[in-house]
Amino acid sequence: MAKSYGVAGMVASFLTRRVALRGRRLSSDEEALLAQYRALTEDDQVAMRYLIGAMKSVSRF
């Protein structure tokens, strides 16, 4: 079953998987997503992490 994620969902799934991915090379999509995240201001990165935490806390999955 496929889910439709927005940018925040993609970042959330990427950041939660990042630790597990250290042993392999990132795909071009993952590299682009990481570059977009790093291009955010520090305040926006913090806000994104809070948003991801909130999404995890209300998720049923």
N, C-alpha and C positions, 0 to 999 in steps of 0.2 A: 504494500500500500504506500503510495507516494504522498508526501506532504508538500504543501506549497508554503515556502518560507519567504519572508521579506529579507531585506539586508540584515536587520538585527538578528533574525533567525539563523542566517548563514554565518554571521560572525560568531554567534553563540555556539553553533555546532563546531565551527572551526576552532575556537578557543578551547572548548572542552576536549577536543581531540588532539590538540597541539602537542601535549605531553606524550601521547602515544605515537605520534608521527616522527619523533626525533630520529628514529632509526632509518628513515627513508627520505628520499627527495620529494619536495612538494610538487604538486601538479601546477600547471600554468594558472589554472583557476584559483588554486589556493594561494599562489604567490601574488596574484592580482588582489585577492581579498585582503591578504596581509598588508600589502602596500597601501591599500585604501585605509585600513585601520591605522597604520602608522602615520598616514598623512593627516589624521585628525589631530586637533589640538589636545593637549594633555587633559583639559577639562572635559572635552568630548569623549576621550577614551575612558575616563572615570565614569562619566554618565552612561556610556555603553556597557561597562562592566556592571553597574547597578541595574540597568535594564535587563541584562542577561540573567543576573541573580534573581530579579523579580519574576522573570519568565519561568525560570527553573522552579521557583517556589510555588507557582500556581499551576504548573503543568501536571497533567494526569498521566503522562507517559514516562 
